[in-house]
Amino acid sequence: MPSRTLLRRALKSDQREFLAAVRRSERLHRPWVRPPSSASQFREYLKRLDDGLHCGFLVCRRDTGAIAGVINISNVVRGPFHSAYLGYYAFAGHESRGLMREGLRSVLKHAFRRLKLHRLEANIQPANAASIALVRACGFRKEGLSPKYLKVYGRSRDHERWAVLAR
């Protein structure tokens, strides 16, 4: 089956579509993730992608070019650890269609083949069933629970640690 998605880097010219998608997706994202929601936050996001420790991908629909979601690899650590963290979110209207699963599988290939990482870790709030289903479908395994791991929407929240290793 041909891929329905393509991955690409976010560009300055994506700002309008990206921010409109974030606004449309507020109910979908809360309380799980807080993506860039202003022009200045979007510019900061683009700047962070140039620092060598982060790389981000827009998951776009191949048929329309619309941005369906975002997948970020962050805090890349080299040396013996060769690991990074993974963050992602779909945009409203594109969720539950398998597009993020296709995108994540492509990002995993990039992470393990091109970036030569050994491990990727995703930290997910335990009640986020859709996110857990996504990583499980892509070969991640649950490693444990980190109490009050990350502040989201002003509140420290527990997160499960899910990881996948290079094969």
Beta strands, then each sheet from edge to edge (+ up, - down):
strand 1: 5-8
strand 2: 55-61
strand 3: 67-77
strand 4: 83-90
strand 5: 119-124
strand 6: 141-152
strand 7: 155-165
sheet 1: 1+ 2- 3+ 4- 5- 7+ 6-
end
